[in-house]
Amino acid sequence: MFLTKECDYGIRIIRALADGEKRIVEVISENEHIPDQFAYKILKKLEYAGLVQSLRGRDGGYRLSKPLHAINLYEIASAVNDSLFLFKCLRKGETCSRNSEDQPCSVHLEFERIQEILVSEMRRKSISELLS
């Protein structure tokens, strides 16, 4: 699947941090209706991707590490999903009983085209544009 529930939660987490303020996981989870265990997992992925910063200690929490105008849907989705392919056969090196790498079928080529459009559209607007 191209976009997962995890991706939806990732977008909600970024939205919860959009004002630049630090938030603890429990507040993010409550405000965005995300189970705490998923929020922790997704925040780790967003942190690894450089989108959020973890603040440790008694006054810890999370905040954005990039301005909203520098974040787009594609960055969030690719941070939380292992792969952003419509179908497994679109990955390089994957085999398909109907395709060979040097001569893919017409259906594969059409899905490749659609995949490129989706990625391009997800990169087109920043989160700040989407939230304003």
C-alpha positions in Angstrom: 0.0 0.0 0.0 1.3 3.4 -0.9 0.1 5.4 2.2 -0.4 3.7 5.5 -2.1 4.6 8.8 1.4 5.3 10.0 1.8 7.9 7.3 -1.5 9.6 8.4 -0.2 9.6 12.0 3.1 11.1 10.9 1.3 14.0 9.2 -0.8 14.5 12.3 2.3 14.6 14.5 3.9 17.3 12.2 0.6 19.2 12.4 0.6 19.0 16.2 4.1 20.5 16.2 3.4 23.1 13.5 3.5 26.1 15.9 7.1 25.4 16.8 6.4 24.7 20.4 7.7 21.7 22.3 5.1 19.0 23.0 5.2 15.8 25.0 4.0 12.6 23.4 0.9 12.3 25.6 -0.3 15.8 24.4 0.4 15.0 20.8 -1.4 11.7 21.1 -4.4 13.2 22.8 -4.7 16.2 20.4 -4.3 14.2 17.3 -6.1 11.0 18.4 -3.1 8.7 18.0 -2.3 5.8 20.4 0.8 6.6 22.5 2.7 3.5 21.3 2.3 4.5 17.7 3.2 8.1 18.4 6.5 7.0 20.0 7.3 4.7 17.1 6.6 7.4 14.5 8.3 10.2 16.3 11.5 8.0 16.3 11.2 7.7 12.6 10.6 11.4 12.1 13.5 12.2 14.3 15.8 9.8 12.3 14.7 11.6 9.1 15.6 14.9 10.6 12.0 16.3 10.8 11.6 16.5 14.5 14.0 16.9 17.4 13.8 15.0 20.7 14.5 17.0 23.8 15.5 14.8 26.7 15.2 15.3 30.4 12.6 16.5 32.8 11.4 19.2 30.5 11.7 17.0 27.4 9.4 16.5 24.5 9.5 16.9 20.7 9.6 19.9 18.4 10.1 20.4 14.7 13.8 20.5 13.6 12.9 22.1 10.2 10.6 25.0 9.4 7.2 24.0 8.0 8.0 25.6 4.6 10.8 23.1 4.3 8.7 20.0 4.9 6.3 18.3 2.4 4.1 15.3 2.4 6.6 13.2 0.6 9.2 13.7 3.3 6.8 12.7 6.0 5.6 9.6 4.1 9.1 8.4 3.2 10.2 8.9 6.8 7.6 6.6 8.2 7.1 4.1 5.4 9.7 1.6 4.4 8.8 2.0 0.8 6.5 4.3 -1.1 5.6 2.1 -4.1 2.2 1.4 -5.4 3.2 -2.2 -6.1 6.2 -4.3 -5.1 7.2 -4.7 -8.8 8.0 -1.0 -9.0 11.0 -1.4 -6.8 14.4 -1.8 -8.5 15.6 -5.3 -8.4 12.2 -6.8 -7.8 11.1 -9.6 -10.0 7.7 -10.1 -11.5 6.4 -13.1 -13.5 5.0 -10.8 -16.1 8.0 -8.4 -16.3 11.7 -8.5 -17.1 13.9 -5.6 -16.2 14.8 -4.9 -19.8 11.2 -5.3 -21.1 8.5 -4.4 -18.6 4.9 -4.9 -19.5 2.6 -2.0 -20.4 0.7 -2.2 -17.1 4.0 -1.9 -15.2 5.0 1.2 -17.3 1.6 2.8 -16.6 2.0 2.3 -12.8 5.5 3.7 -13.0 4.1 6.8 -14.6 1.4 7.1 -12.0 4.0 6.6 -9.2 6.0 9.5 -10.6 3.0 11.8 -10.6 2.1 10.9 -7.0 5.6 11.5 -5.7 5.8 14.8 -7.7 2.4 16.0 -6.2 3.4 15.0 -2.7 6.5 17.2 -3.0 4.7 20.1 -4.7 3.4 21.9 -1.6 5.0 22.5 1.8 3.2 21.7 5.0 3.0 25.4 5.8 1.1 25.9 2.5 -1.3 23.0 3.4 -2.0 24.3 6.9 -2.7 27.9 5.9 
